[in-house]
Amino acid sequence: MALIEIVKPDFTFTDDRGTLTQLVHGGYSQVNAVYTRAGAVRGRFHYHKENSETFFIIAGRVLVRAERDGEKEEYTFSTGDMFTVNPFVRHDFKYLEDTYLVGMYSGCVEKPDGTKDIYED
């Protein structure tokens, strides 16, 4: 199985008013809108034990590195790209341009007891 899965939005509709992109219509418990400046790194090679994360790049460009059990992958994603990182896949993001993205989690990262499904060990 690939470490990073390339996925597609449910649909995109464009007319003279502009464009509507339906990313998903279910299956996510937490959704984040993120803006990051060019040159920044987020994630610092972390992973989640319980959550898969799906990202949609609204605008910009980001280098995503992923690793699990010695297997490594690296992708550059840009405006309109959508991808999923599964549980136990270490990953980080290096932002090549100022970037806006949406991050969707299969469950909530912050647990009711105050702990988080974020690991760096």
C-alpha positions in Angstrom: 0.0 0.0 0.0 1.2 3.5 -0.8 2.2 5.7 2.1 0.4 8.7 0.5 -2.8 8.0 -1.4 -3.8 10.4 -4.1 -7.5 11.0 -3.9 -10.0 13.2 -5.7 -12.8 15.6 -4.5 -16.3 14.2 -4.8 -17.0 16.6 -7.6 -16.3 20.1 -9.0 -18.8 22.3 -10.7 -17.9 25.4 -12.6 -20.1 28.0 -14.3 -19.9 31.8 -14.9 -20.1 32.5 -11.2 -17.0 30.5 -10.3 -16.2 27.0 -9.0 -17.7 24.8 -6.2 -15.6 21.9 -5.1 -17.2 19.3 -2.9 -14.3 17.6 -1.1 -16.2 14.9 0.7 -19.8 14.3 2.0 -19.0 12.4 5.1 -16.5 10.4 7.1 -14.6 13.2 8.9 -14.8 14.3 12.6 -12.3 17.2 12.5 -11.7 19.8 9.8 -8.9 22.4 9.9 -8.3 25.3 7.6 -4.5 26.1 7.5 -2.4 28.9 6.1 1.4 28.5 6.2 4.1 30.8 4.9 6.7 29.7 2.3 9.7 28.1 3.9 7.9 26.9 7.1 7.8 23.2 8.1 4.8 21.6 9.9 4.5 18.2 11.4 8.2 17.5 12.2 7.8 13.9 11.1 4.9 12.9 13.4 2.3 10.2 13.0 -1.2 9.3 14.2 -2.2 5.9 15.6 -5.9 6.4 15.2 -6.5 8.9 12.5 -6.1 9.1 8.8 -5.8 12.7 7.4 -6.9 13.9 4.0 -5.6 17.2 2.7 -6.9 19.5 -0.1 -4.6 22.3 -1.3 -6.7 25.4 -1.9 -3.7 27.4 -3.1 0.0 27.1 -2.9 2.6 24.3 -3.1 4.0 21.9 -0.4 6.5 19.1 -0.3 5.2 16.1 1.7 7.6 13.5 3.0 6.3 10.2 4.4 7.9 7.1 5.9 6.8 3.8 7.4 8.9 0.7 8.2 11.9 2.0 6.2 9.8 2.7 3.1 9.9 6.4 2.0 7.9 8.6 -0.3 8.1 12.2 -1.3 5.5 14.3 -3.2 5.1 17.9 -4.2 1.4 18.9 -4.1 -0.1 22.1 -5.4 -3.4 23.9 -5.9 -6.3 21.5 -6.4 -4.4 18.4 -5.3 -5.9 16.1 -2.7 -4.3 13.2 -0.7 -4.6 11.0 2.3 -2.0 10.0 4.9 -2.9 6.8 6.8 -2.3 6.0 10.5 1.3 5.1 11.5 2.8 6.9 8.5 5.4 9.5 9.7 5.0 12.7 7.7 5.9 16.3 7.5 5.2 19.3 5.2 7.7 21.8 3.9 5.9 24.7 2.4 7.4 25.8 -0.9 5.0 28.7 -1.4 2.5 30.5 0.9 -0.2 27.8 1.1 -3.8 27.5 2.1 -5.1 24.0 2.7 -7.9 22.0 4.3 -7.0 19.1 6.6 -9.7 16.6 7.5 -9.2 13.9 10.2 -11.1 10.6 10.4 -11.5 11.3 14.1 -10.6 14.0 16.5 -6.9 14.5 17.3 -7.7 16.0 20.7 -9.1 13.3 22.9 -11.6 13.9 25.8 -8.9 13.2 28.4 -6.7 16.0 27.0 -4.2 13.7 25.2 -3.6 13.9 21.5 -3.3 11.4 18.7 0.0 12.9 17.7 3.3 10.9 18.1 6.9 11.7 17.4 8.7 8.7 18.9 
